[in-house]
Amino acid sequence: MYRALFPRDLFAEIDRLQRDMRQAADLSPSIRGLPRDGFPALNVGSTDRALEIYAFAPGIDPASLEVTLERGLLTIAGERKGITPRPEDKATLHINERFEGAFRRVMTLPEDADPEGVEAKLSNGLLHITVQRQVAAQPRRITVQ
């Protein structure tokens, strides 16, 4: 009796609705707090000399990636091609959890980030971005006389 009242994948629809509501409520990310569920997933850390940003982007063509730094905002943008079945294959897709399409992640960098000291490398689906801190902001030891 209940099968006729509820769609077969009710839990999948509830999960999708929760994800959509979470994304609508997320504020813009910053270096001190990143929301979850964005693509690519980010790990952000810092040392005295640099900020280290790791973006997990498997299946991304390096030519489709764009990393920019403008007015203290670091932007990672690109596109991930889909692998969904073609209509002529007459295949049914039951679950598709892999993100595909255009993406853009923007994060605010601290004031001591050096816009001239940015380096980005993509290797095995891991984008590593290093943003150097300005020399004046780096800690230094002062000798006591």
C-alpha contacts under 8 A as a table, 3 or more apart, distances in Angstrom:
res1	aa1	res2	aa2	distance
1	M	4	A	5.92
1	M	5	L	7.27
2	Y	5	L	5.15
2	Y	6	F	6.46
3	R	6	F	5.62
3	R	7	P	7.18
3	R	8	R	7.19
4	A	7	P	7.40
6	F	10	L	6.63
7	P	10	L	5.41
9	D	12	A	5.31
9	D	13	E	6.51
10	L	13	E	5.14
10	L	14	I	6.29
11	F	14	I	5.01
11	F	15	D	6.10
12	A	15	D	5.04
12	A	16	R	6.16
13	E	16	R	5.05
13	E	17	L	6.14
14	I	17	L	5.06
14	I	18	Q	6.19
15	D	18	Q	5.15
15	D	19	R	6.25
16	R	19	R	5.12
16	R	20	D	6.18
17	L	20	D	5.12
17	L	21	M	6.18
18	Q	21	M	5.14
18	Q	22	R	6.13
19	R	22	R	5.12
19	R	23	Q	6.18
20	D	23	Q	5.21
20	D	24	A	6.23
21	M	24	A	5.12
21	M	25	A	6.33
22	R	25	A	5.21
22	R	26	D	6.23
23	Q	26	D	5.25
23	Q	37	D	7.87
26	D	35	P	6.55
27	L	35	P	7.72
28	S	34	L	7.99
28	S	106	V	7.66
28	S	107	M	7.36
29	P	32	R	7.96
29	P	33	G	6.03
29	P	34	L	4.74
29	P	35	P	6.34
29	P	106	V	6.99
29	P	107	M	5.33
29	P	108	T	7.06
30	S	33	G	5.43
30	S	34	L	6.07
30	S	107	M	4.83
30	S	108	T	4.70
30	S	109	L	6.92
31	I	34	L	7.02
31	I	44	V	7.08
31	I	107	M	6.45
31	I	108	T	5.99
31	I	109	L	5.91
31	I	110	P	7.23
35	P	38	G	7.21
36	R	41	A	7.64
37	D	41	A	7.19
38	G	41	A	5.84
38	G	105	R	7.59
39	F	57	A	7.78
39	F	99	F	7.60
39	F	103	F	6.67
39	F	104	R	7.69
39	F	105	R	7.31
40	P	55	A	5.73
40	P	56	F	5.53
40	P	57	A	5.48
40	P	103	F	7.82
40	P	105	R	7.51
41	A	55	A	5.68
41	A	56	F	5.37
41	A	57	A	7.48
42	L	53	I	6.92
42	L	54	Y	5.57
42	L	55	A	4.60
42	L	56	F	6.42
43	N	53	I	5.86
43	N	54	Y	5.09
43	N	55	A	6.62
44	V	51	L	7.39
44	V	52	E	5.82
44	V	53	I	4.57
44	V	54	Y	6.38
45	G	51	L	5.95
45	G	52	E	5.19
45	G	53	I	6.49
46	S	49	R	7.82
46	S	50	A	5.84
46	S	51	L	4.27
46	S	52	E	5.65
47	T	50	A	5.34
47	T	51	L	6.30
47	T	52	E	7.87
48	D	133	R	7.67
48	D	138	Q	6.05
48	D	139	P	6.85
49	R	132	Q	6.03
49	R	133	R	5.38
49	R	138	Q	6.12
50	A	113	A	7.86
50	A	130	T	6.53
50	A	131	V	5.46
50	A	132	Q	4.19
50	A	133	R	5.08
51	L	113	A	7.89
51	L	130	T	5.77
51	L	131	V	5.05
51	L	132	Q	6.32
51	L	133	R	7.26
52	E	128	H	7.27
52	E	129	I	6.04
52	E	130	T	4.90
52	E	131	V	6.63
53	I	128	H	5.85
53	I	129	I	5.02
53	I	130	T	6.35
54	Y	126	L	6.70
54	Y	127	L	5.65
54	Y	128	H	4.70
54	Y	129	I	6.35
55	A	126	L	5.89
55	A	127	L	4.95
55	A	128	H	6.53
56	F	125	G	6.20
56	F	126	L	4.91
56	F	127	L	6.38
57	A	60	I	5.94
57	A	125	G	4.95
57	A	126	L	5.83
57	A	127	L	6.87
58	P	124	N	7.10
58	P	125	G	3.94
58	P	126	L	6.91
59	G	80	R	6.93
59	G	125	G	6.41
60	I	64	S	7.16
60	I	65	L	7.56
60	I	79	E	7.21
60	I	80	R	5.59
60	I	81	K	7.79
60	I	125	G	6.85
61	D	64	S	5.41
61	D	65	L	7.00
61	D	80	R	7.67
62	P	65	L	5.35
62	P	122	L	6.95
64	S	78	G	5.21
64	S	79	E	6.05
65	L	76	I	7.22
65	L	77	A	5.86
65	L	78	G	4.51
65	L	79	E	7.21
66	E	75	T	7.75
66	E	76	I	5.85
66	E	77	A	5.15
66	E	78	G	5.99
67	V	74	L	7.24
67	V	75	T	5.59
67	V	76	I	4.69
67	V	77	A	6.50
67	V	120	A	7.78
68	T	73	L	7.99
68	T	74	L	5.77
68	T	75	T	5.19
68	T	76	I	6.78
69	L	72	G	6.50
69	L	73	L	5.55
69	L	74	L	4.52
69	L	75	T	6.35
69	L	115	P	6.89
70	E	73	L	5.34
70	E	74	L	6.72
72	G	108	T	5.91
72	G	109	L	5.31
72	G	110	P	7.19
72	G	111	E	7.12
72	G	113	A	7.66
72	G	115	P	7.93
73	L	106	V	6.51
73	L	107	M	5.65
73	L	108	T	4.71
73	L	109	L	6.01
74	L	106	V	5.65
74	L	107	M	5.38
74	L	108	T	6.37
74	L	109	L	6.82
75	T	104	R	6.90
75	T	105	R	5.66
75	T	106	V	4.44
75	T	107	M	6.63
76	I	104	R	5.65
76	I	105	R	5.16
76	I	106	V	6.47
77	A	102	A	7.54
77	A	103	F	5.56
77	A	104	R	4.22
77	A	105	R	6.37
78	G	102	A	5.76
78	G	103	F	5.60
78	G	104	R	6.70
79	E	100	E	7.39
79	E	101	G	5.32
79	E	102	A	4.14
79	E	103	F	5.94
80	R	99	F	7.54
80	R	100	E	5.05
80	R	101	G	5.13
80	R	102	A	6.37
80	R	103	F	7.86
81	K	100	E	5.70
81	K	101	G	6.11
82	G	99	F	7.90
82	G	100	E	5.09
82	G	101	G	6.95
84	T	93	L	7.58
85	P	89	D	6.61
85	P	91	A	6.37
85	P	92	T	7.83
85	P	93	L	7.34
86	R	89	D	5.46
86	R	90	K	7.42
86	R	91	A	7.68
87	P	90	K	5.61
87	P	91	A	7.34
93	L	96	N	7.02
109	L	113	A	6.51
110	P	113	A	5.78
112	D	133	R	5.52
112	D	134	Q	5.54
112	D	137	A	6.12
113	A	131	V	6.46
113	A	132	Q	6.11
113	A	133	R	4.55
113	A	134	Q	5.91
114	D	117	G	5.37
114	D	118	V	7.38
114	D	131	V	6.68
114	D	132	Q	5.51
114	D	133	R	5.16
114	D	134	Q	4.98
115	P	118	V	6.31
115	P	131	V	7.51
115	P	132	Q	7.94
117	G	130	T	7.87
117	G	131	V	5.77
117	G	132	Q	5.00
117	G	133	R	7.68
118	V	129	I	7.09
118	V	130	T	5.66
118	V	131	V	4.52
118	V	132	Q	6.34
119	E	129	I	5.61
119	E	130	T	5.24
119	E	131	V	6.65
120	A	127	L	6.83
120	A	128	H	5.61
120	A	129	I	4.32
120	A	130	T	6.49
121	K	127	L	5.62
121	K	128	H	5.27
121	K	129	I	6.55
122	L	125	G	6.51
122	L	126	L	5.56
122	L	127	L	4.31
122	L	128	H	6.35
123	S	126	L	5.33
123	S	127	L	6.53
133	R	137	A	6.71
133	R	138	Q	6.79
134	Q	137	A	5.39
134	Q	138	Q	6.68
135	V	138	Q	5.33
